[in-house]
Amino acid sequence: MGDFDSRFILQELYLRQLKVRGEPMGFKDAFKTFPIIETKRLILRPLNKDDAPTYLKWFSTKEMREFLGGLAYPKNIEESLRFIDNMNGVYFTKKRTICWGIAFKESNDLIGRFEICRFIRQSMAEVAYSLAQEHWNNGYMTEALRAVVKFGFEIMDLHRIEATAATENEASARVLHKAGFITEGVLRKYNCGDEFRDTYIMSILNEDYFSNVVNSKNT
């Protein structure tokens, strides 16, 4: 799955008790407290109110909005603040979405957003993400995606994680392929926000992920 170092800060005492009792971790454990994920260069953390102006500024360019599809974006500072409150509040407490802000580990400066959401029977989920344009083509999103996939399978005990990418959005498809996702097909004229676009449906299964982990340890 690639050479990256990640660790999960959940609720250390609770998880330690689970391990002592020999109980597997699962979907509900991911929501005991907000899960912070660290990788080699990044920290995936909760969005906060101080992030609202930066988050709003990202979507001022057409390039940032082009492939968002149904991913909501703010039109003003009030919407930016409301989005952050909702994601940290009802969406998380109702176990509907985990929404991370992607930040540099050294500076904590926000550079992106990552969601795992649309859970089905606590075994399947979808990922969606966006990255500030000035940070494209540096491998940051691949790094974040690999860490969230690891989290989804090793902590949440998911069976399947899927994603969509417009067929014109080759960069996003490449990111997904690098993280082990397989293209299953094309959804014709799929609803992408205000438009209908031909869209790749891509996925990775837990058996794919753990097979890749074993293979990487053996090489």
VEXDREN-2710 file (C-alpha; in Angstrom, 1 decimal):
% VEXDREN-2710
k/r/px/py/pz
1/MET/0.0/0.0/0.0
2/GLY/3.0/2.3/-0.1
3/ASP/5.6/3.5/2.3
4/PHE/3.8/5.8/4.8
5/ASP/3.7/6.0/8.5
6/SER/0.4/6.6/10.2
7/ARG/-1.0/6.3/13.7
8/PHE/-4.5/6.7/15.1
9/ILE/-5.3/8.7/18.1
10/LEU/-8.8/7.5/19.2
11/GLN/-9.5/6.9/22.8
12/GLU/-6.4/5.2/24.0
13/LEU/-7.6/3.8/27.3
14/TYR/-10.8/2.4/25.7
15/LEU/-8.9/0.8/22.8
16/ARG/-6.4/-0.6/25.2
17/GLN/-9.2/-2.2/27.2
18/LEU/-10.6/-3.7/24.0
19/LYS/-7.3/-5.3/23.2
20/VAL/-6.9/-6.6/26.7
21/ARG/-10.3/-8.3/26.5
22/GLY/-9.5/-9.6/23.1
23/GLU/-12.4/-7.8/21.5
24/PRO/-12.1/-6.6/17.9
25/MET/-12.4/-2.9/17.1
26/GLY/-15.3/-1.9/14.8
27/PHE/-17.4/0.7/13.3
28/LYS/-18.8/2.3/16.5
29/ASP/-15.3/2.5/18.0
30/ALA/-14.3/5.1/15.4
31/PHE/-16.9/7.5/16.8
32/LYS/-16.0/7.2/20.5
33/THR/-14.0/10.4/20.1
34/PHE/-12.9/12.2/17.0
35/PRO/-10.1/10.1/15.3
36/ILE/-7.0/12.0/14.5
37/ILE/-4.7/10.5/11.9
38/GLU/-1.1/11.4/11.3
39/THR/1.0/10.4/8.3
40/LYS/4.6/11.3/7.4
41/ARG/3.8/14.9/6.3
42/LEU/0.1/15.4/7.3
43/ILE/-2.3/15.4/10.1
44/LEU/-6.0/14.7/9.5
45/ARG/-7.8/16.5/12.3
46/PRO/-11.2/18.1/12.9
47/LEU/-12.0/21.3/11.1
48/ASN/-12.3/24.3/13.4
49/LYS/-13.8/27.8/13.2
50/ASP/-10.3/29.3/12.5
51/ASP/-10.3/27.2/9.3
52/ALA/-13.5/28.8/7.9
53/PRO/-11.9/31.7/5.9
54/THR/-9.3/29.4/4.4
55/TYR/-11.9/26.8/3.5
56/LEU/-14.1/29.4/1.9
57/LYS/-11.2/30.9/-0.1
58/TRP/-10.4/27.5/-1.8
59/PHE/-13.6/27.5/-3.8
60/SER/-13.1/30.9/-5.3
61/THR/-11.6/29.3/-8.5
62/LYS/-13.4/27.4/-11.2
63/GLU/-10.8/24.7/-11.1
64/MET/-11.5/23.9/-7.5
65/ARG/-15.3/23.7/-8.1
66/GLU/-15.2/21.8/-11.4
67/PHE/-15.2/18.2/-10.2
68/LEU/-16.8/18.6/-6.8
69/GLY/-20.0/16.9/-7.9
70/GLY/-22.4/16.6/-4.9
71/LEU/-19.7/17.7/-2.5
72/ALA/-21.0/20.9/-0.9
73/TYR/-18.9/24.0/-0.8
74/PRO/-19.5/27.3/1.0
75/LYS/-20.6/30.5/-0.8
76/ASN/-19.8/32.9/2.2
77/ILE/-18.2/32.8/5.6
78/GLU/-21.5/32.0/7.3
79/GLU/-21.9/28.8/5.2
80/SER/-18.3/27.9/5.8
81/LEU/-18.8/28.1/9.6
82/ARG/-22.2/26.3/9.4
83/PHE/-20.6/23.5/7.4
84/ILE/-17.8/23.0/10.1
85/ASP/-20.4/23.1/12.9
86/ASN/-22.5/20.5/11.2
87/MET/-19.6/18.1/10.4
88/ASN/-18.2/18.3/13.9
89/GLY/-21.8/18.1/15.4
90/VAL/-24.7/16.1/14.1
91/TYR/-22.9/14.4/11.2
92/PHE/-20.3/12.9/13.5
93/THR/-22.5/12.2/16.5
94/LYS/-25.1/10.5/14.3
95/LYS/-22.3/8.4/12.8
96/ARG/-23.1/9.7/9.3
97/THR/-19.7/11.2/8.3
98/ILE/-16.2/11.7/9.6
99/CYS/-14.9/14.9/8.0
100/TRP/-11.2/15.6/8.5
101/GLY/-9.3/18.8/7.7
102/ILE/-6.0/17.9/6.0
103/ALA/-3.2/20.0/7.4
104/PHE/0.6/20.0/7.4
105/LYS/1.8/18.3/10.4
106/GLU/4.6/20.8/11.1
107/SER/2.5/24.0/10.8
108/ASN/-1.1/22.8/11.2
109/ASP/-2.0/24.9/8.1
110/LEU/-5.2/23.6/6.4
111/ILE/-4.7/22.4/2.8
112/GLY/-7.7/20.0/2.2
113/ARG/-10.7/18.2/3.3
114/PHE/-11.5/14.5/3.5
115/GLU/-14.7/12.6/4.2
116/ILE/-15.6/9.0/4.8
117/CYS/-19.4/8.8/4.7
118/ARG/-22.6/7.2/3.2
119/PHE/-22.2/4.2/5.5
120/ILE/-24.3/1.1/4.7
121/ARG/-24.9/-1.5/7.4
122/GLN/-21.7/-0.3/9.1
123/SER/-19.7/-2.3/6.5
124/MET/-19.5/-0.1/3.4
125/ALA/-18.6/3.5/2.9
126/GLU/-17.7/6.2/0.4
127/VAL/-14.8/8.6/0.4
128/ALA/-14.7/12.1/-1.0
129/TYR/-12.0/14.8/-0.8
130/SER/-10.8/18.1/-2.1
131/LEU/-7.3/19.7/-2.0
132/ALA/-6.4/23.4/-2.3
133/GLN/-5.2/24.0/-5.8
134/GLU/-1.7/25.3/-4.9
135/HIS/-1.0/21.9/-3.3
136/TRP/-1.9/19.7/-6.3
137/ASN/0.7/17.3/-7.7
138/ASN/2.7/16.8/-4.5
139/GLY/1.2/13.4/-3.4
140/TYR/-0.6/14.8/-0.4
141/MET/-4.0/13.4/-1.4
142/THR/-2.6/10.0/-2.1
143/GLU/-0.9/10.1/1.4
144/ALA/-4.2/11.1/3.0
145/LEU/-6.3/8.5/1.1
146/ARG/-4.0/5.6/2.0
147/ALA/-4.2/6.6/5.7
148/VAL/-8.0/6.8/5.6
149/VAL/-8.3/3.4/3.8
150/LYS/-6.0/1.9/6.5
151/PHE/-8.3/3.5/9.1
152/GLY/-11.5/2.2/7.4
153/PHE/-10.3/-1.4/7.3
154/GLU/-8.2/-1.7/10.4
155/ILE/-10.2/0.4/12.8
156/MET/-13.7/0.6/11.4
157/ASP/-13.7/-3.0/10.1
158/LEU/-15.3/-2.0/6.8
159/HIS/-15.8/-4.5/4.0
160/ARG/-15.8/-2.1/1.1
161/ILE/-14.8/1.5/0.4
162/GLU/-15.8/3.1/-2.8
163/ALA/-15.4/6.4/-4.6
164/THR/-16.5/8.2/-7.8
165/ALA/-14.5/10.3/-10.1
166/ALA/-15.7/12.0/-13.3
167/THR/-14.1/10.4/-16.3
168/GLU/-12.5/13.8/-17.2
169/ASN/-10.9/14.0/-13.7
170/GLU/-7.9/11.8/-14.5
171/ALA/-5.9/13.2/-11.5
172/SER/-8.5/11.9/-9.0
173/ALA/-8.7/8.5/-10.7
174/ARG/-4.9/8.2/-10.5
175/VAL/-4.9/9.0/-6.8
176/LEU/-7.5/6.3/-6.2
177/HIS/-5.5/3.7/-8.3
178/LYS/-2.4/4.5/-6.3
179/ALA/-4.3/3.7/-3.1
180/GLY/-5.4/0.3/-4.5
181/PHE/-8.8/1.2/-5.8
182/ILE/-10.1/-0.8/-8.8
183/THR/-12.3/0.7/-11.5
184/GLU/-15.5/-1.3/-11.7
185/GLY/-17.2/0.6/-14.5
186/VAL/-18.6/3.9/-15.7
187/LEU/-21.9/5.3/-14.4
188/ARG/-23.4/7.0/-17.4
189/LYS/-24.5/10.6/-16.9
190/TYR/-24.2/10.3/-13.2
191/ASN/-25.6/13.1/-11.0
192/CYS/-22.7/15.4/-10.1
193/GLY/-24.2/18.4/-8.4
194/ASP/-25.8/20.6/-11.0
195/GLU/-24.5/18.5/-13.9
196/PHE/-24.7/14.9/-15.2
197/ARG/-21.3/13.4/-16.1
198/ASP/-20.0/10.0/-17.1
199/THR/-18.3/8.9/-13.8
200/TYR/-16.0/6.1/-12.8
201/ILE/-17.1/3.9/-9.9
202/MET/-14.1/2.6/-8.1
203/SER/-13.6/0.5/-5.0
204/ILE/-11.3/-1.3/-2.7
205/LEU/-12.3/-4.3/-0.6
206/ASN/-10.8/-5.4/2.7
207/GLU/-9.4/-8.5/1.1
208/ASP/-7.6/-6.3/-1.5
209/TYR/-6.2/-4.1/1.3
210/PHE/-5.0/-6.9/3.5
211/SER/-3.6/-8.8/0.6
212/ASN/-1.6/-5.7/-0.4
213/VAL/-0.4/-5.3/3.2
214/VAL/0.9/-8.9/3.3
215/ASN/2.5/-8.6/-0.1
216/SER/4.3/-5.3/0.9
217/LYS/5.7/-7.0/4.1
218/ASN/7.0/-9.9/2.0
219/THR/8.9/-7.7/-0.5
END
